[in-house]
Amino acid sequence: MQSVVVIDYDGGNLASAARALERAAELAGLPVSVTITNDPAAVLAADRIVLPGQGAFADCARGLAAVPGLREAIDAAAAGGTPFLGICVGMQLMAERGLEHGTTPGFGWVSGEIAPMDVPGLRLPQMGWNELVFSRPHPLTEGLGSHPHGYFVHSYALSGASPDELVATTDYGGPVPAIVVRDNRAGTQFHVEKSQATGLRILANFLRWKPERAGEDT
């Protein structure tokens, strides 16, 4: 049985993310133990890490920093090859920095910064279902079909993303990064735990995902 930790840092959506992971594992027939924790030792020992998030980038970054050793444990586990999935602001924290409520450093795992969305004539936050447009094939998106939709709630988005790290975008006044992957670190701007069949399939794919080593994201 593989162990999956959902990081607890007052970032929101913890219980729903854990339930979605358990349901995805059940549907896929995978033996998985899901734990909500902020214990750095548990993070380092886990087989997979999920970092949910909602609200402001700066607030979530402060929440991580407020737990001694937690951010360092996440960074060390990911550097050691543990598969990581960031959800919404959890994905945004993978970037170099966020510009919400000042400039706040991120993990620096993917290129770009989290900046206000520029969508003239459209409402912010972007809220609701929107289609995912795949940039390239990836194990996390296997079995989703050609027109899957995810549930988005955000006013800030990844700007300056590297094409090599983009797996999917969505269209909201222009292309918006929706799934990014670098090595064993992946993130979804949309809420997989609220995205019904699409989200459950992505979570099941994440539980099966076996990135080999740095530089290989298959």
ChimeraX attribute file (.defattr): number of C-alpha atoms within 10 A of each C-alpha:
attribute: neighborCount
match mode: 1-to-1
recipient: residues
	/A:1	8
	/A:2	12
	/A:3	17
	/A:4	25
	/A:5	24
	/A:6	25
	/A:7	28
	/A:8	23
	/A:9	23
	/A:10	16
	/A:11	22
	/A:12	17
	/A:13	18
	/A:14	22
	/A:15	15
	/A:16	14
	/A:17	24
	/A:18	22
	/A:19	13
	/A:20	21
	/A:21	27
	/A:22	21
	/A:23	16
	/A:24	24
	/A:25	23
	/A:26	13
	/A:27	12
	/A:28	16
	/A:29	10
	/A:30	16
	/A:31	12
	/A:32	17
	/A:33	16
	/A:34	20
	/A:35	19
	/A:36	17
	/A:37	16
	/A:38	21
	/A:39	16
	/A:40	19
	/A:41	13
	/A:42	18
	/A:43	29
	/A:44	21
	/A:45	15
	/A:46	20
	/A:47	20
	/A:48	24
	/A:49	25
	/A:50	29
	/A:51	25
	/A:52	31
	/A:53	29
	/A:54	18
	/A:55	14
	/A:56	18
	/A:57	28
	/A:58	20
	/A:59	17
	/A:60	22
	/A:61	22
	/A:62	14
	/A:63	16
	/A:64	20
	/A:65	14
	/A:66	12
	/A:67	15
	/A:68	12
	/A:69	15
	/A:70	24
	/A:71	20
	/A:72	17
	/A:73	19
	/A:74	23
	/A:75	17
	/A:76	14
	/A:77	21
	/A:78	20
	/A:79	16
	/A:80	13
	/A:81	18
	/A:82	23
	/A:83	25
	/A:84	24
	/A:85	25
	/A:86	26
	/A:87	24
	/A:88	26
	/A:89	30
	/A:90	24
	/A:91	29
	/A:92	31
	/A:93	29
	/A:94	28
	/A:95	22
	/A:96	18
	/A:97	24
	/A:98	28
	/A:99	16
	/A:100	16
	/A:101	10
	/A:102	9
	/A:103	14
	/A:104	18
	/A:105	16
	/A:106	19
	/A:107	16
	/A:108	14
	/A:109	18
	/A:110	28
	/A:111	19
	/A:112	19
	/A:113	25
	/A:114	27
	/A:115	18
	/A:116	16
	/A:117	19
	/A:118	14
	/A:119	13
	/A:120	9
	/A:121	7
	/A:122	10
	/A:123	10
	/A:124	15
	/A:125	12
	/A:126	17
	/A:127	13
	/A:128	13
	/A:129	15
	/A:130	19
	/A:131	18
	/A:132	24
	/A:133	20
	/A:134	18
	/A:135	16
	/A:136	12
	/A:137	11
	/A:138	15
	/A:139	15
	/A:140	22
	/A:141	22
	/A:142	12
	/A:143	12
	/A:144	15
	/A:145	8
	/A:146	10
	/A:147	10
	/A:148	18
	/A:149	20
	/A:150	23
	/A:151	21
	/A:152	23
	/A:153	17
	/A:154	19
	/A:155	19
	/A:156	24
	/A:157	23
	/A:158	26
	/A:159	17
	/A:160	14
	/A:161	18
	/A:162	12
	/A:163	12
	/A:164	13
	/A:165	19
	/A:166	20
	/A:167	24
	/A:168	23
	/A:169	21
	/A:170	21
	/A:171	13
	/A:172	16
	/A:173	12
	/A:174	11
	/A:175	11
	/A:176	20
	/A:177	26
	/A:178	26
	/A:179	26
	/A:180	28
	/A:181	23
	/A:182	21
	/A:183	21
	/A:184	24
	/A:185	23
	/A:186	26
	/A:187	29
	/A:188	27
	/A:189	29
	/A:190	28
	/A:191	22
	/A:192	27
	/A:193	26
	/A:194	18
	/A:195	20
	/A:196	14
	/A:197	16
	/A:198	20
	/A:199	25
	/A:200	22
	/A:201	22
	/A:202	23
	/A:203	26
	/A:204	24
	/A:205	20
	/A:206	22
	/A:207	24
	/A:208	15
	/A:209	17
	/A:210	16
	/A:211	18
	/A:212	13
	/A:213	14
	/A:214	13
	/A:215	10
	/A:216	11
	/A:217	19
	/A:218	14
